[in-house]
Amino acid sequence: MIKNLLNVLRKTSFISWVTNDDVPTMYNIKIQDNDNFITIKGDVETEFDVVHNYKIKIKKNNLIKFNKSLDDVLTLICKNYNKELILSY
């Protein structure tokens, strides 16, 4: 499962997600994989700001499954949360 998720993330050029007041978009994506975490690192652009070296950390032990829909929404199902990321290839 982890290998398949990494393959999906490595083919991705932009990742967006929905917050209460904005839709941040991450670009210049780099994937780091170690024993415990998958880290997605990149620059995030919002309506108001650009944040460099933003990180999304996924703890491998908490990951139950993931699903990529036909409209390129990646849903990460983890023990403590579910996160939807919108992918762009």
Protein Blocks (a to p, Z undefined) as FASTA:
>chain_A
ZZmmmmmmmmpcbdcdddfkbccddehiacdddfkbccdddddddfkbccehiacdddfk
lpmbdcddfkopacdddfkbccdddddZZ
